């Protein structure tokens, strides 16, 4: 499978977010992660707007794999989307 962009929007205190990070790490997936709750001011607002574009509910974790969006820790869906 061709590598694609993987971006995780998470909260540093969220258990489902931590599970998603651990799972991606175990699978050896390179991804960008933003812990939204650690940002402040304009940067935080900008990232929240990014999240709302792909997940209007703005809930976490929000995982973007290529053009697919997975909300929540959905291991099987993540594996299927990544082709692993």
Order of alpha helices (4+ residues) and beta strands (2+ residues): beta-alpha-beta-alpha-beta-beta-alpha
